[in-house]
Amino acid sequence: MERSDDSAHAAILTAIDLLGQRWMLRVVWELEPGPLGFLELRRRMGNCSSSMLSNRLQQLQVAG
């Protein structure tokens, strides 16, 4: 099956790679209803470390 839109295909693969990282989907889930401050997000994330959370937020920011 040929893909008519390679850029859309690449974007989907990038999103899958990003969301497949540990904790990433949970971060997106917690932020879906709206923005949260770092400390509130950290509290909701349970045993995710602050450095891991910071890293995941930076990756999401870079990805747009």
N, CA, C, O and CB atoms as a CASP TS submission, in Angstrom:
PFRMAT TS
TARGET T0000
AUTHOR 0000-0000-0000
METHOD Language model
MODEL 1
PARENT N/A
ATOM      1  N   MET     1       0.852  -1.186   0.000  1.00  0.00           N
ATOM      2  CA  MET     1       0.000   0.000   0.000  1.00  0.00           C
ATOM      3  C   MET     1       0.888   1.237   0.000  1.00  0.00           C
ATOM      4  O   MET     1       1.748   1.374   0.870  1.00  0.00           O
ATOM      5  CB  MET     1      -0.964   0.005   1.228  1.00  0.00           C
ATOM      6  N   GLU     2       0.697   2.134  -0.953  1.00  0.00           N
ATOM      7  CA  GLU     2       1.476   3.363  -1.031  1.00  0.00           C
ATOM      8  C   GLU     2       0.853   4.434  -0.151  1.00  0.00           C
ATOM      9  O   GLU     2      -0.367   4.522  -0.014  1.00  0.00           O
ATOM     10  CB  GLU     2       1.576   3.852  -2.483  1.00  0.00           C
ATOM     11  N   ARG     3       1.695   5.222   0.422  1.00  0.00           N
ATOM     12  CA  ARG     3       1.230   6.344   1.242  1.00  0.00           C
ATOM     13  C   ARG     3       1.226   7.591   0.374  1.00  0.00           C
ATOM     14  O   ARG     3       2.221   7.901  -0.282  1.00  0.00           O
ATOM     15  CB  ARG     3       2.131   6.544   2.513  1.00  0.00           C
ATOM     16  N   SER     4       0.114   8.302   0.371  1.00  0.00           N
ATOM     17  CA  SER     4       0.017   9.498  -0.452  1.00  0.00           C
ATOM     18  C   SER     4       0.638  10.701   0.232  1.00  0.00           C
ATOM     19  O   SER     4       0.987  11.674  -0.436  1.00  0.00           O
ATOM     20  CB  SER     4      -1.428   9.786  -0.789  1.00  0.00           C
ATOM     21  N   ASP     5       0.783  10.655   1.548  1.00  0.00           N
ATOM     22  CA  ASP     5       1.318  11.799   2.271  1.00  0.00           C
ATOM     23  C   ASP     5       2.444  11.334   3.186  1.00  0.00           C
ATOM     24  O   ASP     5       2.209  10.965   4.336  1.00  0.00           O
ATOM     25  CB  ASP     5       0.208  12.510   3.082  1.00  0.00           C
ATOM     26  N   ASP     6       3.670  11.356   2.664  1.00  0.00           N
ATOM     27  CA  ASP     6       4.814  10.886   3.441  1.00  0.00           C
ATOM     28  C   ASP     6       5.063  11.729   4.686  1.00  0.00           C
ATOM     29  O   ASP     6       5.526  11.200   5.697  1.00  0.00           O
ATOM     30  CB  ASP     6       6.052  10.879   2.579  1.00  0.00           C
ATOM     31  N   SER     7       4.766  13.040   4.637  1.00  0.00           N
ATOM     32  CA  SER     7       5.000  13.878   5.808  1.00  0.00           C
ATOM     33  C   SER     7       4.045  13.504   6.943  1.00  0.00           C
ATOM     34  O   SER     7       4.435  13.522   8.110  1.00  0.00           O
ATOM     35  CB  SER     7       4.839  15.361   5.444  1.00  0.00           C
ATOM     36  N   ALA     8       2.808  13.169   6.610  1.00  0.00           N
ATOM     37  CA  ALA     8       1.854  12.730   7.637  1.00  0.00           C
ATOM     38  C   ALA     8       2.301  11.402   8.217  1.00  0.00           C
ATOM     39  O   ALA     8       2.200  11.187   9.425  1.00  0.00           O
ATOM     40  CB  ALA     8       0.425  12.608   7.055  1.00  0.00           C
ATOM     41  N   HIS     9       2.788  10.517   7.379  1.00  0.00           N
ATOM     42  CA  HIS     9       3.288   9.218   7.827  1.00  0.00           C
ATOM     43  C   HIS     9       4.469   9.410   8.777  1.00  0.00           C
ATOM     44  O   HIS     9       4.540   8.767   9.824  1.00  0.00           O
ATOM     45  CB  HIS     9       3.704   8.346   6.617  1.00  0.00           C
ATOM     46  N   ALA    10       5.389  10.290   8.410  1.00  0.00           N
ATOM     47  CA  ALA    10       6.556  10.568   9.257  1.00  0.00           C
ATOM     48  C   ALA    10       6.128  11.170  10.591  1.00  0.00           C
ATOM     49  O   ALA    10       6.697  10.843  11.632  1.00  0.00           O
ATOM     50  CB  ALA    10       7.532  11.519   8.539  1.00  0.00           C
ATOM     51  N   ALA    11       5.135  12.044  10.563  1.00  0.00           N
ATOM     52  CA  ALA    11       4.644  12.664  11.799  1.00  0.00           C
ATOM     53  C   ALA    11       4.029  11.620  12.732  1.00  0.00           C
ATOM     54  O   ALA    11       4.223  11.672  13.947  1.00  0.00           O
ATOM     55  CB  ALA    11       3.608  13.757  11.477  1.00  0.00           C
ATOM     56  N   ILE    12       3.299  10.688  12.164  1.00  0.00           N
ATOM     57  CA  ILE    12       2.689   9.626  12.971  1.00  0.00           C
ATOM     58  C   ILE    12       3.764   8.741  13.586  1.00  0.00           C
ATOM     59  O   ILE    12       3.678   8.389  14.763  1.00  0.00           O
ATOM     60  CB  ILE    12       1.726   8.776  12.115  1.00  0.00           C
ATOM     61  N   LEU    13       4.769   8.381  12.808  1.00  0.00           N
ATOM     62  CA  LEU    13       5.866   7.560  13.346  1.00  0.00           C
ATOM     63  C   LEU    13       6.624   8.301  14.444  1.00  0.00           C
ATOM     64  O   LEU    13       7.018   7.694  15.440  1.00  0.00           O
ATOM     65  CB  LEU    13       6.837   7.157  12.221  1.00  0.00           C
ATOM     66  N   THR    14       6.827   9.588  14.274  1.00  0.00           N
ATOM     67  CA  THR    14       7.491  10.392  15.303  1.00  0.00           C
ATOM     68  C   THR    14       6.661  10.408  16.584  1.00  0.00           C
ATOM     69  O   THR    14       7.201  10.256  17.679  1.00  0.00           O
ATOM     70  CB  THR    14       7.727  11.833  14.800  1.00  0.00           C
ATOM     71  N   ALA    15       5.358  10.590  16.445  1.00  0.00           N
ATOM     72  CA  ALA    15       4.471  10.598  17.613  1.00  0.00           C
ATOM     73  C   ALA    15       4.491   9.250  18.327  1.00  0.00           C
ATOM     74  O   ALA    15       4.516   9.199  19.557  1.00  0.00           O
ATOM     75  CB  ALA    15       3.036  10.948  17.193  1.00  0.00           C
ATOM     76  N   ILE    16       4.479   8.172  17.570  1.00  0.00           N
ATOM     77  CA  ILE    16       4.530   6.834  18.180  1.00  0.00           C
ATOM     78  C   ILE    16       5.831   6.644  18.941  1.00  0.00           C
ATOM     79  O   ILE    16       5.830   6.132  20.060  1.00  0.00           O
ATOM     80  CB  ILE    16       4.381   5.738  17.106  1.00  0.00           C
ATOM     81  N   ASP    17       6.937   7.054  18.339  1.00  0.00           N
ATOM     82  CA  ASP    17       8.231   6.938  19.015  1.00  0.00           C
ATOM     83  C   ASP    17       8.260   7.758  20.294  1.00  0.00           C
ATOM     84  O   ASP    17       8.768   7.305  21.320  1.00  0.00           O
ATOM     85  CB  ASP    17       9.361   7.382  18.088  1.00  0.00           C
ATOM     86  N   LEU    18       7.717   8.957  20.231  1.00  0.00           N
ATOM     87  CA  LEU    18       7.713   9.848  21.394  1.00  0.00           C
ATOM     88  C   LEU    18       6.828   9.279  22.501  1.00  0.00           C
ATOM     89  O   LEU    18       7.247   9.205  23.656  1.00  0.00           O
ATOM     90  CB  LEU    18       7.229  11.258  20.996  1.00  0.00           C
ATOM     91  N   LEU    19       5.613   8.882  22.154  1.00  0.00           N
ATOM     92  CA  LEU    19       4.666   8.388  23.155  1.00  0.00           C
ATOM     93  C   LEU    19       5.045   7.026  23.711  1.00  0.00           C
ATOM     94  O   LEU    19       4.577   6.637  24.781  1.00  0.00           O
ATOM     95  CB  LEU    19       3.289   8.316  22.562  1.00  0.00           C
ATOM     96  N   GLY    20       5.887   6.305  22.992  1.00  0.00           N
ATOM     97  CA  GLY    20       6.321   4.997  23.456  1.00  0.00           C
ATOM     98  C   GLY    20       7.385   5.043  24.544  1.00  0.00           C
ATOM     99  O   GLY    20       7.731   4.008  25.114  1.00  0.00           O
ATOM    100  N   GLN    21       7.903   6.220  24.834  1.00  0.00           N
ATOM    101  CA  GLN    21       8.922   6.341  25.871  1.00  0.00           C
ATOM    102  C   GLN    21       8.277   6.232  27.256  1.00  0.00           C
ATOM    103  O   GLN    21       7.130   6.623  27.469  1.00  0.00           O
ATOM    104  CB  GLN    21       9.686   7.682  25.731  1.00  0.00           C
ATOM    105  N   ARG    22       9.050   5.694  28.170  1.00  0.00           N
ATOM    106  CA  ARG    22       8.550   5.516  29.532  1.00  0.00           C
ATOM    107  C   ARG    22       8.050   6.839  30.096  1.00  0.00           C
ATOM    108  O   ARG    22       8.735   7.856  29.989  1.00  0.00           O
ATOM    109  CB  ARG    22       9.645   4.933  30.437  1.00  0.00           C
ATOM    110  N   TRP    23       6.874   6.835  30.690  1.00  0.00           N
ATOM    111  CA  TRP    23       6.212   7.953  31.336  1.00  0.00           C
ATOM    112  C   TRP    23       5.584   8.970  30.384  1.00  0.00           C
ATOM    113  O   TRP    23       4.786   9.798  30.822  1.00  0.00           O
ATOM    114  CB  TRP    23       7.178   8.642  32.202  1.00  0.00           C
ATOM    115  N   MET    24       5.919   8.929  29.110  1.00  0.00           N
ATOM    116  CA  MET    24       5.447   9.976  28.202  1.00  0.00           C
ATOM    117  C   MET    24       3.931   9.979  28.053  1.00  0.00           C
ATOM    118  O   MET    24       3.302  11.035  28.130  1.00  0.00           O
ATOM    119  CB  MET    24       6.088   9.808  26.841  1.00  0.00           C
ATOM    120  N   LEU    25       3.350   8.824  27.845  1.00  0.00           N
ATOM    121  CA  LEU    25       1.906   8.766  27.669  1.00  0.00           C
ATOM    122  C   LEU    25       1.184   9.238  28.927  1.00  0.00           C
ATOM    123  O   LEU    25       0.142   9.889  28.841  1.00  0.00           O
ATOM    124  CB  LEU    25       1.471   7.346  27.311  1.00  0.00           C
ATOM    125  N   ARG    26       1.727   8.917  30.076  1.00  0.00           N
ATOM    126  CA  ARG    26       1.123   9.367  31.344  1.00  0.00           C
ATOM    127  C   ARG    26       1.190  10.881  31.465  1.00  0.00           C
ATOM    128  O   ARG    26       0.231  11.507  31.916  1.00  0.00           O
ATOM    129  CB  ARG    26       1.831   8.713  32.550  1.00  0.00           C
ATOM    130  N   VAL    27       2.304  11.475  31.071  1.00  0.00           N
ATOM    131  CA  VAL    27       2.434  12.942  31.104  1.00  0.00           C
ATOM    132  C   VAL    27       1.367  13.567  30.210  1.00  0.00           C
ATOM    133  O   VAL    27       0.676  14.501  30.618  1.00  0.00           O
ATOM    134  CB  VAL    27       3.862  13.391  30.647  1.00  0.00           C
ATOM    135  N   VAL    28       1.238  13.052  28.999  1.00  0.00           N
ATOM    136  CA  VAL    28       0.243  13.584  28.066  1.00  0.00           C
ATOM    137  C   VAL    28      -1.159  13.416  28.640  1.00  0.00           C
ATOM    138  O   VAL    28      -1.986  14.322  28.537  1.00  0.00           O
ATOM    139  CB  VAL    28       0.351  12.882  26.693  1.00  0.00           C
ATOM    140  N   TRP    29      -1.427  12.269  29.238  1.00  0.00           N
ATOM    141  CA  TRP    29      -2.734  12.005  29.853  1.00  0.00           C
ATOM    142  C   TRP    29      -3.051  13.032  30.938  1.00  0.00           C
ATOM    143  O   TRP    29      -4.157  13.571  30.979  1.00  0.00           O
ATOM    144  CB  TRP    29      -2.769  10.589  30.446  1.00  0.00           C
ATOM    145  N   GLU    30      -2.092  13.301  31.808  1.00  0.00           N
ATOM    146  CA  GLU    30      -2.313  14.236  32.908  1.00  0.00           C
ATOM    147  C   GLU    30      -2.488  15.667  32.415  1.00  0.00           C
ATOM    148  O   GLU    30      -3.194  16.456  33.041  1.00  0.00           O
ATOM    149  CB  GLU    30      -1.160  14.169  33.888  1.00  0.00           C
ATOM    150  N   LEU    31      -1.847  16.007  31.294  1.00  0.00           N
ATOM    151  CA  LEU    31      -1.927  17.377  30.775  1.00  0.00           C
ATOM    152  C   LEU    31      -3.085  17.587  29.803  1.00  0.00           C
ATOM    153  O   LEU    31      -3.371  18.722  29.423  1.00  0.00           O
ATOM    154  CB  LEU    31      -0.635  17.736  30.090  1.00  0.00           C
ATOM    155  N   GLU    32      -3.749  16.517  29.401  1.00  0.00           N
ATOM    156  CA  GLU    32      -4.831  16.631  28.411  1.00  0.00           C
ATOM    157  C   GLU    32      -5.934  17.595  28.827  1.00  0.00           C
ATOM    158  O   GLU    32      -6.376  18.387  27.994  1.00  0.00           O
ATOM    159  CB  GLU    32      -5.434  15.276  28.159  1.00  0.00           C
ATOM    160  N   PRO    33      -6.404  17.569  30.084  1.00  0.00           N
ATOM    161  CA  PRO    33      -7.485  18.492  30.456  1.00  0.00           C
ATOM    162  C   PRO    33      -7.062  19.964  30.451  1.00  0.00           C
ATOM    163  O   PRO    33      -7.901  20.852  30.296  1.00  0.00           O
ATOM    164  CB  PRO    33      -8.005  18.131  31.825  1.00  0.00           C
ATOM    165  N   GLY    34      -5.769  20.218  30.620  1.00  0.00           N
ATOM    166  CA  GLY    34      -5.291  21.598  30.660  1.00  0.00           C
ATOM    167  C   GLY    34      -3.939  21.682  31.339  1.00  0.00           C
ATOM    168  O   GLY    34      -3.446  20.699  31.892  1.00  0.00           O
ATOM    169  N   PRO    35      -3.345  22.862  31.293  1.00  0.00           N
ATOM    170  CA  PRO    35      -2.006  23.029  31.870  1.00  0.00           C
ATOM    171  C   PRO    35      -1.985  22.823  33.386  1.00  0.00           C
ATOM    172  O   PRO    35      -2.958  23.100  34.088  1.00  0.00           O
ATOM    173  CB  PRO    35      -1.473  24.411  31.541  1.00  0.00           C
ATOM    174  N   LEU    36      -0.860  22.335  33.855  1.00  0.00           N
ATOM    175  CA  LEU    36      -0.622  22.158  35.289  1.00  0.00           C
ATOM    176  C   LEU    36       0.758  22.723  35.609  1.00  0.00           C
ATOM    177  O   LEU    36       1.644  22.736  34.754  1.00  0.00           O
ATOM    178  CB  LEU    36      -0.726  20.643  35.708  1.00  0.00           C
ATOM    179  N   GLY    37       0.933  23.180  36.812  1.00  0.00           N
ATOM    180  CA  GLY    37       2.264  23.558  37.254  1.00  0.00           C
ATOM    181  C   GLY    37       3.107  22.304  37.453  1.00  0.00           C
ATOM    182  O   GLY    37       2.581  21.201  37.607  1.00  0.00           O
ATOM    183  N   PHE    38       4.419  22.492  37.447  1.00  0.00           N
ATOM    184  CA  PHE    38       5.327  21.351  37.563  1.00  0.00           C
ATOM    185  C   PHE    38       5.068  20.554  38.845  1.00  0.00           C
ATOM    186  O   PHE    38       4.997  19.326  38.804  1.00  0.00           O
ATOM    187  CB  PHE    38       6.781  21.829  37.528  1.00  0.00           C
ATOM    188  N   LEU    39       4.930  21.234  39.964  1.00  0.00           N
ATOM    189  CA  LEU    39       4.757  20.527  41.243  1.00  0.00           C
ATOM    190  C   LEU    39       3.452  19.725  41.286  1.00  0.00           C
ATOM    191  O   LEU    39       3.420  18.614  41.816  1.00  0.00           O
ATOM    192  CB  LEU    39       4.783  21.526  42.403  1.00  0.00           C
ATOM    193  N   GLU    40       2.385  20.288  40.729  1.00  0.00           N
ATOM    194  CA  GLU    40       1.115  19.552  40.692  1.00  0.00           C
ATOM    195  C   GLU    40       1.224  18.355  39.765  1.00  0.00           C
ATOM    196  O   GLU    40       0.750  17.266  40.090  1.00  0.00           O
ATOM    197  CB  GLU    40      -0.038  20.470  40.238  1.00  0.00           C
ATOM    198  N   LEU    41       1.847  18.552  38.614  1.00  0.00           N
ATOM    199  CA  LEU    41       2.038  17.435  37.693  1.00  0.00           C
ATOM    200  C   LEU    41       2.900  16.361  38.345  1.00  0.00           C
ATOM    201  O   LEU    41       2.592  15.174  38.237  1.00  0.00           O
ATOM    202  CB  LEU    41       2.683  17.917  36.376  1.00  0.00           C
ATOM    203  N   ARG    42       3.955  16.755  39.007  1.00  0.00           N
ATOM    204  CA  ARG    42       4.846  15.815  39.702  1.00  0.00           C
ATOM    205  C   ARG    42       4.077  15.020  40.754  1.00  0.00           C
ATOM    206  O   ARG    42       4.281  13.815  40.893  1.00  0.00           O
ATOM    207  CB  ARG    42       6.022  16.568  40.363  1.00  0.00           C
ATOM    208  N   ARG    43       3.194  15.690  41.492  1.00  0.00           N
ATOM    209  CA  ARG    43       2.378  15.020  42.507  1.00  0.00           C
ATOM    210  C   ARG    43       1.474  13.971  41.870  1.00  0.00           C
ATOM    211  O   ARG    43       1.326  12.871  42.401  1.00  0.00           O
ATOM    212  CB  ARG    43       1.534  16.044  43.282  1.00  0.00           C
ATOM    213  N   ARG    44       0.875  14.306  40.742  1.00  0.00           N
ATOM    214  CA  ARG    44      -0.023  13.378  40.064  1.00  0.00           C
ATOM    215  C   ARG    44       0.704  12.198  39.424  1.00  0.00           C
ATOM    216  O   ARG    44       0.110  11.143  39.201  1.00  0.00           O
ATOM    217  CB  ARG    44      -0.805  14.112  39.014  1.00  0.00           C
ATOM    218  N   MET    45       1.971  12.375  39.134  1.00  0.00           N
ATOM    219  CA  MET    45       2.735  11.344  38.435  1.00  0.00           C
ATOM    220  C   MET    45       3.219  10.230  39.362  1.00  0.00           C
ATOM    221  O   MET    45       3.783   9.247  38.883  1.00  0.00           O
ATOM    222  CB  MET    45       3.918  11.969  37.742  1.00  0.00           C
ATOM    223  N   GLY    46       3.018  10.356  40.657  1.00  0.00           N
ATOM    224  CA  GLY    46       3.400   9.291  41.580  1.00  0.00           C
ATOM    225  C   GLY    46       4.894   9.106  41.677  1.00  0.00           C
ATOM    226  O   GLY    46       5.595  10.015  42.123  1.00  0.00           O
ATOM    227  N   ASN    47       5.408   7.952  41.272  1.00  0.00           N
ATOM    228  CA  ASN    47       6.821   7.652  41.484  1.00  0.00           C
ATOM    229  C   ASN    47       7.720   8.010  40.292  1.00  0.00           C
ATOM    230  O   ASN    47       8.826   7.482  40.179  1.00  0.00           O
ATOM    231  CB  ASN    47       6.974   6.195  41.797  1.00  0.00           C
ATOM    232  N   CYS    48       7.267   8.883  39.420  1.00  0.00           N
ATOM    233  CA  CYS    48       8.114   9.401  38.345  1.00  0.00           C
ATOM    234  C   CYS    48       9.024  10.469  38.955  1.00  0.00           C
ATOM    235  O   CYS    48       8.541  11.398  39.603  1.00  0.00           O
ATOM    236  CB  CYS    48       7.251   9.989  37.153  1.00  0.00           C
ATOM    237  N   SER    49      10.327  10.342  38.753  1.00  0.00           N
ATOM    238  CA  SER    49      11.257  11.301  39.347  1.00  0.00           C
ATOM    239  C   SER    49      11.126  12.683  38.705  1.00  0.00           C
ATOM    240  O   SER    49      10.667  12.812  37.570  1.00  0.00           O
ATOM    241  CB  SER    49      12.693  10.796  39.210  1.00  0.00           C
ATOM    242  N   SER    50      11.531  13.698  39.440  1.00  0.00           N
ATOM    243  CA  SER    50      11.499  15.064  38.927  1.00  0.00           C
ATOM    244  C   SER    50      12.357  15.214  37.678  1.00  0.00           C
ATOM    245  O   SER    50      11.973  15.909  36.738  1.00  0.00           O
ATOM    246  CB  SER    50      11.966  16.038  39.996  1.00  0.00           C
ATOM    247  N   SER    51      13.522  14.561  37.668  1.00  0.00           N
ATOM    248  CA  SER    51      14.400  14.676  36.496  1.00  0.00           C
ATOM    249  C   SER    51      13.783  13.996  35.278  1.00  0.00           C
ATOM    250  O   SER    51      13.906  14.504  34.163  1.00  0.00           O
ATOM    251  CB  SER    51      15.778  14.064  36.795  1.00  0.00           C
ATOM    252  N   MET    52      13.123  12.859  35.471  1.00  0.00           N
ATOM    253  CA  MET    52      12.460  12.178  34.360  1.00  0.00           C
ATOM    254  C   MET    52      11.309  13.025  33.842  1.00  0.00           C
ATOM    255  O   MET    52      11.140  13.168  32.631  1.00  0.00           O
ATOM    256  CB  MET    52      11.950  10.788  34.794  1.00  0.00           C
ATOM    257  N   LEU    53      10.520  13.584  34.745  1.00  0.00           N
ATOM    258  CA  LEU    53       9.402  14.426  34.345  1.00  0.00           C
ATOM    259  C   LEU    53       9.898  15.648  33.575  1.00  0.00           C
ATOM    260  O   LEU    53       9.339  16.005  32.538  1.00  0.00           O
ATOM    261  CB  LEU    53       8.592  14.860  35.573  1.00  0.00           C
ATOM    262  N   SER    54      10.928  16.274  34.080  1.00  0.00           N
ATOM    263  CA  SER    54      11.509  17.432  33.397  1.00  0.00           C
ATOM    264  C   SER    54      11.981  17.069  31.998  1.00  0.00           C
ATOM    265  O   SER    54      11.756  17.814  31.044  1.00  0.00           O
ATOM    266  CB  SER    54      12.673  18.000  34.208  1.00  0.00           C
ATOM    267  N   ASN    55      12.634  15.921  31.882  1.00  0.00           N
ATOM    268  CA  ASN    55      13.107  15.448  30.586  1.00  0.00           C
ATOM    269  C   ASN    55      11.950  15.225  29.621  1.00  0.00           C
ATOM    270  O   ASN    55      12.017  15.634  28.462  1.00  0.00           O
ATOM    271  CB  ASN    55      13.904  14.160  30.753  1.00  0.00           C
ATOM    272  N   ARG    56      10.904  14.584  30.092  1.00  0.00           N
ATOM    273  CA  ARG    56       9.747  14.305  29.223  1.00  0.00           C
ATOM    274  C   ARG    56       9.061  15.605  28.794  1.00  0.00           C
ATOM    275  O   ARG    56       8.640  15.729  27.644  1.00  0.00           O
ATOM    276  CB  ARG    56       8.733  13.385  29.950  1.00  0.00           C
ATOM    277  N   LEU    57       8.948  16.555  29.691  1.00  0.00           N
ATOM    278  CA  LEU    57       8.338  17.836  29.335  1.00  0.00           C
ATOM    279  C   LEU    57       9.188  18.574  28.296  1.00  0.00           C
ATOM    280  O   LEU    57       8.647  19.192  27.379  1.00  0.00           O
ATOM    281  CB  LEU    57       8.155  18.709  30.591  1.00  0.00           C
ATOM    282  N   GLN    58      10.494  18.513  28.435  1.00  0.00           N
ATOM    283  CA  GLN    58      11.372  19.134  27.452  1.00  0.00           C
ATOM    284  C   GLN    58      11.213  18.473  26.093  1.00  0.00           C
ATOM    285  O   GLN    58      11.181  19.160  25.073  1.00  0.00           O
ATOM    286  CB  GLN    58      12.829  19.058  27.909  1.00  0.00           C
ATOM    287  N   GLN    59      11.112  17.157  26.063  1.00  0.00           N
ATOM    288  CA  GLN    59      10.931  16.450  24.799  1.00  0.00           C
ATOM    289  C   GLN    59       9.618  16.830  24.124  1.00  0.00           C
ATOM    290  O   GLN    59       9.565  17.000  22.906  1.00  0.00           O
ATOM    291  CB  GLN    59      10.981  14.946  25.027  1.00  0.00           C
ATOM    292  N   LEU    60       8.565  16.961  24.916  1.00  0.00           N
ATOM    293  CA  LEU    60       7.278  17.374  24.353  1.00  0.00           C
ATOM    294  C   LEU    60       7.343  18.799  23.807  1.00  0.00           C
ATOM    295  O   LEU    60       6.768  19.103  22.761  1.00  0.00           O
ATOM    296  CB  LEU    60       6.176  17.268  25.413  1.00  0.00           C
ATOM    297  N   GLN    61       8.036  19.649  24.513  1.00  0.00           N
ATOM    298  CA  GLN    61       8.181  21.031  24.067  1.00  0.00           C
ATOM    299  C   GLN    61       8.941  21.089  22.741  1.00  0.00           C
ATOM    300  O   GLN    61       8.536  21.805  21.825  1.00  0.00           O
ATOM    301  CB  GLN    61       8.904  21.871  25.137  1.00  0.00           C
ATOM    302  N   VAL    62      10.027  20.348  22.636  1.00  0.00           N
ATOM    303  CA  VAL    62      10.803  20.309  21.402  1.00  0.00           C
ATOM    304  C   VAL    62       9.964  19.755  20.245  1.00  0.00           C
ATOM    305  O   VAL    62      10.055  20.231  19.114  1.00  0.00           O
ATOM    306  CB  VAL    62      12.070  19.459  21.596  1.00  0.00           C
ATOM    307  N   ALA    63       9.149  18.744  20.549  1.00  0.00           N
ATOM    308  CA  ALA    63       8.331  18.105  19.515  1.00  0.00           C
ATOM    309  C   ALA    63       7.157  18.993  19.076  1.00  0.00           C
ATOM    310  O   ALA    63       6.539  18.769  18.036  1.00  0.00           O
ATOM    311  CB  ALA    63       7.802  16.764  20.026  1.00  0.00           C
ATOM    312  N   GLY    64       6.876  19.999  19.898  1.00  0.00           N
ATOM    313  CA  GLY    64       5.782  20.908  19.534  1.00  0.00           C
ATOM    314  C   GLY    64       4.445  20.388  19.946  1.00  0.00           C
ATOM    315  O   GLY    64       3.428  21.041  19.708  1.00  0.00           O
TER
END
